[in-house]
Structures are given as structure tokens and as C-alpha cells.
Amino acid sequence: MDAAMIGKIEKALQYSQEPDRLQINNFQVTFKGDHHDHQVSYDSGTWHCDCNFFQARGVCSHVMTIERKLSGLVEPAEAVPMPA
């Protein structure tokens, strides 16, 4: 392995210890749920999931799972209060 590659590996290790260097702007994933696959997306702080619960409440287990995995790198979804 050459010195340039070693330097890049060392820099990557340093960067990986500094999560504030990262900002996720958008992505789309397929979430493999227990009963169905769901399409989840994130764009500039706005979440979307194609499941019925998300449509009603603005948050769901699929989004919450991804939020936990990407903690600190994405904005949390805002739940819609249950109707009275």
C-alpha cells in the first residue's frame, strides 16, 4: 500500500470520529417491514413513508427506525397529534 493511500485511510478514520462533518440532505430507501416493503424518503428535513400510519400521523416505525440509525445526521419527523 502506498503512502498516499495510507494517508487517505488515516483521514477517513479521523473524519469518522467527527460526525458533525456530515449533513444528509436527501435519500430514499426501501424498508423491509414485517408485512410489506415501504418506500421511505427524506428531503431537506421532510420525511415521507408510504405506510398508512405515516399518512395519518406524520411519523411511523419505519421513519423512527431510520432516525435512530442516522441519529444526529437527520432532522426528526414531527408527529401529528391524534384527533380528539
C-alpha positions as CSV (number, residue, x, y, z in Angstrom):
1,M,0.0,0.0,0.0
2,D,1.4,3.4,-0.9
3,A,1.8,6.4,1.4
4,A,-1.0,8.3,-0.3
5,M,-3.5,5.5,0.3
6,I,-2.3,5.2,3.9
7,G,-2.9,9.0,4.4
8,K,-6.4,8.7,2.9
9,I,-7.3,5.8,5.3
10,E,-6.0,7.8,8.3
11,K,-8.0,10.8,7.2
12,A,-11.1,8.7,6.8
13,L,-10.7,7.3,10.3
14,Q,-10.3,10.9,11.7
15,Y,-13.4,12.0,9.8
16,S,-15.5,9.1,11.0
17,Q,-14.9,10.3,14.6
18,E,-16.3,13.7,13.7
19,P,-20.0,13.2,12.8
20,D,-20.6,17.0,12.6
21,R,-18.8,16.9,9.3
22,L,-21.8,15.2,7.7
23,Q,-25.1,16.5,6.7
24,I,-27.6,14.3,4.9
25,N,-29.8,16.3,2.5
26,N,-31.9,13.6,0.9
27,F,-32.2,9.9,0.4
28,Q,-34.7,7.2,-0.5
29,V,-34.7,3.7,1.0
30,T,-36.8,0.6,0.8
31,F,-37.7,-0.5,4.3
32,K,-38.5,-4.2,4.5
33,G,-41.3,-4.4,7.0
34,D,-42.9,-7.5,8.6
35,H,-45.8,-7.5,6.2
36,H,-44.8,-5.2,3.3
37,D,-41.9,-3.2,1.9
38,H,-42.2,0.5,2.3
39,Q,-40.7,3.4,0.5
40,V,-39.2,6.0,2.9
41,S,-37.7,9.2,1.8
42,Y,-36.0,12.2,3.4
43,D,-35.6,15.6,1.6
44,S,-34.3,18.7,3.3
45,G,-35.7,17.8,6.7
46,T,-39.0,16.4,5.4
47,W,-39.9,12.8,5.8
48,H,-42.3,10.6,3.8
49,C,-43.3,7.0,4.1
50,D,-45.9,5.2,2.0
51,C,-47.5,3.4,5.0
52,N,-51.0,4.3,6.3
53,F,-49.8,5.2,9.8
54,F,-47.4,7.8,8.4
55,Q,-50.2,9.3,6.2
56,A,-52.3,9.8,9.3
57,R,-49.7,10.7,11.9
58,G,-46.6,12.1,10.1
59,V,-44.3,9.6,11.7
60,C,-44.2,5.8,11.8
61,S,-42.0,2.9,13.0
62,H,-40.1,2.9,9.6
63,V,-39.1,6.5,9.9
64,M,-38.3,6.2,13.6
65,T,-36.0,3.3,12.9
66,I,-34.1,5.2,10.3
67,E,-33.9,8.3,12.5
68,R,-32.3,6.1,15.2
69,K,-29.8,4.6,12.8
70,L,-28.9,8.1,11.5
71,S,-29.0,9.9,14.8
72,G,-27.7,13.4,14.6
73,L,-27.5,13.3,10.8
74,V,-31.2,13.9,10.0
75,E,-34.0,16.0,11.4
76,P,-36.6,14.1,13.4
77,A,-40.1,13.7,11.9
78,E,-42.9,15.7,13.6
79,A,-45.8,13.7,14.7
80,V,-49.3,14.9,14.1
81,P,-51.4,14.8,17.2
82,M,-54.3,12.3,17.3
83,P,-57.7,13.8,16.7
84,A,-59.8,14.3,19.8
